[in-house]
Amino acid sequence: MGSNTGKSSQTSKTGKNKSGTTVHAAEIVREYGPFPGVAQVAGVTHDGQRVWAATGDRLIAFEPGSDTPTPTRTIDIACDAGTTFDGTYLYQIAEARIDKIDPASGKVLASIPAPGNGSDSGLAWAEGSLWVGQHRDRKIHQIDPATGAIIRTIDSNRFVTGVTWVDGELWHGTWEGDESDIRRIDPVSGAVLERLEMPQGTAVSGLESDGADLFYCGGGSSGKVRAVRRPKGVRP
């Protein structure tokens, strides 16, 4: 199911564009899938051991370090967009709502309205809040996980797919046409600080950090999950 890959075949190297944004060619270090019966991967998350992927009508979990990663857990549940994990529970966007799920039993414990009323995409957990991407509205909302109330909104200049926080940095995926990237933005202004350009035609439909050196990216209709190296070094 998994295949090791080298660095992206893109020819661009790290540099800065005219706006001062640091731009890297994304380094895809591994691909997982496609998995049996999976035609689409939307949201992804990482629970410290396993990667979870939303495939439309079921969540699947696999061990990313396995030589031959295959699903080790399956939860039959509506899951057409973002997924996240708060350390205990999974949260899953399902059309116009967000479900709180016990990963052990697969039961939905509570539901709240999604801020985009069906136009929501990515989902992340940080600082006691859920962070929800609104795809074509190019926004990220911080919301109360108990009520769904919007606490604040960050504007992006691209379509928003997956959303993740790592080391105090806010990153989100984009996917417009055949172009996708993973970008770090200022959580106050929304200004783009850093971008990882994916190879042409390689979609980012969901995004989650492993808390260390990797991002896990949903691959849309490829049915794959991809691990992408998070760049280190001095931040601009």
Secondary structure as GFF3:
##gff-version 3
##sequence-region A 1 236
A	DSSP	beta_strand	2	4	.	.	.	ID=ss1
A	DSSP	beta_strand	15	16	.	.	.	ID=ss2
A	DSSP	beta_strand	22	25	.	.	.	ID=ss3
A	DSSP	beta_strand	28	32	.	.	.	ID=ss4
A	DSSP	beta_strand	44	46	.	.	.	ID=ss5
A	DSSP	beta_strand	51	54	.	.	.	ID=ss6
A	DSSP	beta_strand	56	62	.	.	.	ID=ss7
A	DSSP	beta_strand	73	79	.	.	.	ID=ss8
A	DSSP	beta_strand	83	85	.	.	.	ID=ss9
A	DSSP	beta_strand	90	94	.	.	.	ID=ss10
A	DSSP	beta_strand	97	101	.	.	.	ID=ss11
A	DSSP	beta_strand	108	113	.	.	.	ID=ss12
A	DSSP	beta_strand	120	126	.	.	.	ID=ss13
A	DSSP	beta_strand	129	134	.	.	.	ID=ss14
A	DSSP	beta_strand	139	143	.	.	.	ID=ss15
A	DSSP	beta_strand	150	155	.	.	.	ID=ss16
A	DSSP	beta_strand	163	166	.	.	.	ID=ss17
A	DSSP	beta_strand	169	176	.	.	.	ID=ss18
A	DSSP	beta_strand	179	185	.	.	.	ID=ss19
A	DSSP	beta_strand	192	197	.	.	.	ID=ss20
A	DSSP	beta_strand	206	209	.	.	.	ID=ss21
A	DSSP	beta_strand	214	218	.	.	.	ID=ss22
A	DSSP	beta_strand	225	229	.	.	.	ID=ss23
###
